[in-house]
Amino acid sequence: MEWFWLSVGILIIVVVTIFGFMEGFDRWVYYYGLSVFAFGTYLLRRWMRRRMEKHLQWMEEQKKQQS
């Protein structure tokens, strides 16, 4: 899912830039906010995945210490 948000963010930047050159940036500049949202979602999911991996590793260590 992380790769999805990263690719959506890149795709939005490319498409908005192309349409900005064709039709004028005054109309399309607001859509860059969607790419900021997509990159933010990518970073949030990446952070949460790494956090969960560390937590699972900690839980395994606790289980081994109890045994």
Backbone as a chain_set.jsonl record, in Angstrom:
{"seq": "MEWFWLSVGILIIVVVTIFGFMEGFDRWVYYYGLSVFAFGTYLLRRWMRRRMEKHLQWMEEQKKQQS", "coords": {"N": [[0.815, -1.184, 0.0], [2.076, 1.123, 0.571], [3.63, 1.663, -1.689], [1.673, 2.244, -3.504], [0.629, 4.768, -2.644], [2.919, 6.322, -2.932], [3.371, 6.15, -5.707], [0.978, 7.303, -6.606], [1.277, 9.925, -5.668], [3.52, 10.78, -7.176], [2.484, 10.483, -9.764], [0.378, 12.352, -9.707], [1.811, 14.757, -9.469], [3.174, 14.787, -11.935], [1.033, 14.775, -13.819], [-0.419, 17.099, -13.099], [1.52, 19.042, -13.546], [1.906, 18.804, -16.321], [-0.699, 19.478, -17.281], [-0.737, 22.007, -16.205], [1.155, 23.391, -17.752], [-0.133, 23.223, -20.19], [-2.702, 24.426, -19.843], [-2.416, 26.477, -18.071], [-1.052, 27.466, -14.976], [-2.447, 28.772, -13.018], [-4.918, 27.671, -12.777], [-4.467, 24.963, -12.144], [-2.734, 24.732, -9.989], [-3.686, 24.243, -7.434], [-4.149, 21.539, -7.244], [-1.781, 20.375, -6.584], [-1.833, 20.06, -3.903], [-3.113, 17.631, -3.48], [-1.087, 15.843, -4.108], [0.635, 16.356, -2.012], [-0.914, 15.373, 0.071], [-0.967, 12.642, -0.693], [1.785, 11.945, -0.511], [2.149, 12.446, 2.192], [0.465, 10.494, 3.285], [1.824, 8.23, 2.398], [4.243, 8.503, 3.879], [3.237, 8.358, 6.491], [2.132, 5.746, 6.567], [4.465, 4.258, 6.148], [5.942, 4.907, 8.431], [4.23, 3.843, 10.392], [4.32, 1.104, 9.709], [7.017, 0.458, 10.192], [7.084, 0.98, 12.904], [5.293, -0.96, 13.846], [6.688, -3.286, 13.125], [8.905, -3.114, 14.842], [7.572, -3.301, 17.268], [6.46, -5.884, 17.127], [8.807, -7.371, 17.084], [9.787, -6.76, 19.622], [7.753, -7.95, 21.157], [8.192, -10.657, 20.541], [10.717, -10.996, 21.716], [10.018, -10.633, 24.38], [8.387, -12.821, 24.742], [10.219, -14.901, 24.432], [11.854, -14.447, 26.631], [10.153, -15.031, 28.737], [9.784, -17.725, 28.487]], "CA": [[0.0, 0.0, 0.0], [2.976, 2.272, 0.56], [4.029, 1.957, -3.06], [0.513, 2.851, -4.151], [0.569, 6.193, -2.323], [4.079, 6.967, -3.53], [3.136, 6.274, -7.149], [-0.1, 8.279, -6.812], [1.859, 11.251, -5.474], [4.351, 11.1, -8.342], [1.588, 10.623, -10.911], [-0.341, 13.624, -9.599], [2.749, 15.839, -9.793], [3.43, 14.776, -13.378], [-0.18, 15.16, -14.547], [-0.736, 18.499, -12.818], [2.521, 19.865, -14.225], [1.594, 18.802, -17.759], [-1.894, 20.3, -17.493], [-0.38, 23.38, -15.877], [1.794, 23.98, -18.93], [-1.082, 23.299, -21.301], [-3.862, 25.274, -19.593], [-2.072, 27.552, -17.146], [-0.9, 26.989, -13.603], [-3.398, 29.414, -12.113], [-6.057, 26.765, -12.622], [-4.079, 23.628, -11.703], [-1.79, 24.75, -8.875], [-4.333, 23.735, -6.222], [-4.115, 20.08, -7.245], [-0.543, 19.918, -5.955], [-2.199, 19.674, -2.541], [-3.411, 16.198, -3.481], [0.176, 15.106, -4.063], [1.126, 16.487, -0.637], [-1.707, 14.409, 0.834], [-0.517, 11.288, -1.042], [3.104, 11.73, 0.08], [1.944, 12.368, 3.637], [-0.086, 9.174, 3.575], [2.934, 7.3, 2.209], [5.154, 8.605, 5.018], [2.538, 7.869, 7.678], [2.053, 4.283, 6.499], [5.815, 3.743, 6.316], [6.27, 5.06, 9.845], [3.436, 2.882, 11.152], [4.826, -0.244, 9.429], [8.267, 0.28, 10.93], [6.738, 0.943, 14.321], [4.691, -2.268, 14.109], [7.748, -4.29, 13.057], [9.667, -3.034, 16.087], [6.722, -3.793, 18.347], [6.388, -7.344, 17.007], [10.105, -7.889, 17.497], [9.816, -6.627, 21.079], [6.858, -8.966, 21.706], [8.883, -11.949, 20.417], [11.763, -11.027, 22.74], [9.35, -10.826, 25.669], [7.909, -14.22, 24.781], [11.398, -15.759, 24.642], [12.33, -14.255, 28.009], [9.217, -15.681, 29.651], [9.871, -19.192, 28.343]], "C": [[0.866, 1.259, 0.0], [3.347, 2.663, -0.87], [2.887, 2.597, -3.839], [0.486, 4.348, -3.902], [1.749, 6.951, -2.903], [3.867, 7.169, -5.026], [2.011, 7.258, -7.451], [0.435, 9.692, -6.66], [2.696, 11.689, -6.665], [3.479, 11.331, -9.569], [0.841, 11.956, -10.881], [0.574, 14.788, -9.949], [2.976, 15.927, -11.29], [2.21, 15.294, -14.144], [-0.513, 16.633, -14.338], [0.26, 19.427, -13.505], [2.238, 19.931, -15.718], [0.373, 19.668, -18.049], [-1.631, 21.764, -17.156], [0.291, 24.082, -17.041], [0.796, 24.167, -20.068], [-2.174, 24.345, -21.07], [-3.582, 26.435, -18.64], [-2.079, 27.069, -15.707], [-1.891, 27.626, -12.641], [-4.621, 28.536, -11.86], [-5.679, 25.452, -11.936], [-3.19, 23.602, -10.464], [-2.393, 24.16, -7.605], [-4.284, 22.207, -6.127], [-2.787, 19.525, -6.723], [-0.795, 19.518, -4.502], [-2.539, 18.2, -2.428], [-2.129, 15.367, -3.433], [0.799, 15.209, -2.673], [0.387, 15.497, 0.269], [-1.22, 12.979, 0.572], [0.858, 10.989, -0.435], [3.017, 11.652, 1.598], [1.404, 11.019, 4.058], [0.985, 8.099, 3.425], [3.864, 7.302, 3.424], [4.515, 8.086, 6.299], [2.474, 6.346, 7.688], [3.421, 3.647, 6.693], [6.231, 3.796, 7.777], [5.52, 4.027, 10.688], [3.915, 1.449, 10.921], [6.107, -0.504, 10.21], [8.014, 0.188, 12.43], [6.154, -0.43, 14.69], [5.747, -3.374, 14.056], [8.585, -4.298, 14.332], [8.858, -3.587, 17.253], [6.608, -5.317, 18.305], [7.697, -8.0, 17.432], [10.229, -7.834, 19.017], [8.933, -7.694, 21.741], [7.495, -10.353, 21.636], [9.983, -12.075, 21.475], [11.161, -11.252, 24.118], [8.87, -12.256, 25.821], [9.069, -15.17, 25.042], [11.92, -15.641, 26.07], [11.423, -14.945, 29.013], [9.338, -17.199, 29.595], [11.089, -19.767, 28.995]], "O": [[0.462, 2.311, -0.494], [3.374, 3.845, -1.215], [3.122, 3.405, -4.737], [0.338, 5.126, -4.845], [1.603, 8.099, -3.324], [4.153, 8.244, -5.553], [2.077, 7.977, -8.448], [0.083, 10.572, -7.446], [2.597, 12.83, -7.115], [3.711, 12.272, -10.328], [0.692, 12.611, -11.913], [0.16, 15.71, -10.651], [2.973, 17.02, -11.856], [2.34, 16.152, -15.016], [-0.85, 17.336, -15.29], [-0.123, 20.49, -13.994], [2.323, 21.003, -16.317], [0.401, 20.499, -18.957], [-2.231, 22.659, -17.751], [0.019, 25.257, -17.291], [0.868, 25.143, -20.816], [-2.535, 25.073, -21.994], [-4.447, 27.286, -18.435], [-2.988, 26.36, -15.276], [-2.15, 27.083, -11.567], [-5.278, 28.663, -10.826], [-6.498, 24.884, -11.215], [-2.922, 22.522, -9.938], [-1.658, 23.623, -6.776], [-4.371, 21.654, -5.031], [-2.683, 18.329, -6.451], [-0.045, 18.721, -3.939], [-2.283, 17.581, -1.395], [-2.089, 14.315, -2.796], [1.423, 14.258, -2.203], [0.996, 14.862, 1.13], [-1.078, 12.192, 1.508], [1.073, 9.9, 0.097], [3.738, 10.873, 2.222], [1.831, 10.46, 5.069], [1.05, 7.166, 4.225], [4.229, 6.244, 3.937], [5.184, 7.44, 7.106], [2.737, 5.723, 8.717], [3.529, 2.603, 7.337], [6.806, 2.842, 8.3], [6.096, 3.411, 11.585], [3.915, 0.651, 11.859], [6.265, -1.562, 10.819], [8.658, -0.591, 13.132], [6.491, -0.988, 15.734], [5.702, -4.304, 14.861], [8.933, -5.361, 14.844], [9.401, -4.263, 18.125], [6.656, -5.968, 19.349], [7.695, -9.056, 18.064], [10.73, -8.777, 19.63], [9.312, -8.272, 22.759], [7.355, -11.143, 22.569], [10.158, -13.142, 22.063], [11.728, -11.978, 24.934], [8.942, -12.831, 26.907], [8.924, -16.137, 25.789], [12.376, -16.626, 26.651], [11.899, -15.403, 30.052], [9.021, -17.88, 30.571], [11.295, -20.98, 28.957]]}, "num_chains": 1, "name": "protein.A"}
